[in-house]
């Protein structure tokens, strides 16, 4: 299930629906933890193959010497004590095969994969017959394959075989509007004896964090809050310090009764700008405001100058 109502996620869902109706090989790129396998699952669920098997294999975990047997299968008695079995391509017959972290395959393994993808036929280890497979392939990676190809870490011919129909899953820091919805969804998923809610301050802290581990990290943080939180409302004190530090730095100087809302807002904007190393464009992304609005806050802020920050 792809959760999110931001514009980038709405576009991603629309692309998934259109691409899912085809049989094309798909390349899904995105940082670790963004939910690439969820996107692959969504492609399968909306495709004509949705009644077939959904098989996912982590290429980074495949031992080089066993890769062919895992992907393409092995015949009975190929070696002493070896039982014959189908490989992942055959197991996904009529369905979808997800090759997760495909960039971690060795160059030799890439050559073997390319040979199968070209005509969708596999030969089991120790076998003498070739089997045609009717399997849709979705490749996923947390590295840009175009960059890997330029540095000769990824075969050019395999790159062009996998690319063409591509989906890019955005990192959580570029879709902060989805954090409240995602948090509620994750809290509901892990609900135990009582339903947990997210406090206002806790949500503000989650929104202020950059989430290098993306949705996977957000889920682990909320699991911790559920396990250790004393009540039914997740408070900012229930979150780890690595998440709340930036938020606490921004709000440590609470407004006095004599300060207007605009004064406080301008001070908050300047704090975010400092966290962004003076980069106005990045601050606009974090605050989800226009460059014009940012300039308005900065010009209003007492003591602010235009010469102490970088231009975008």
Buried (B, 14 or more C-beta within 10 A) or exposed (E): EBBBEBEBBEEBBEBBEEBBEEEEBBBBBBBBBBBBBBBBBBBBBBBEBEEBBBBBBBBEEBEEEEBBBBBBBBBEEBEEEBEBBBBBBBBBBEBBBBBBBBBBBEEEBBEBBBBBBEEBBBBBBBBEEEBEBEBBBBBBBBBBBEEBBEEEBBBEEBBEBBBEBBBBBBBBBEBBBBBBBBBBBBBEEBEEEEEBBBBEBBBBBBBBBBBEBBBBBBBBBBBBBBEEBEEEBBBBBBBEEEBBEBBEEBBEEEBEEEEEEEBBBBBBBBBBBBBBEEBBEBBBBBBEBEEEEBEBBBEBBEEBEEEEBEEE
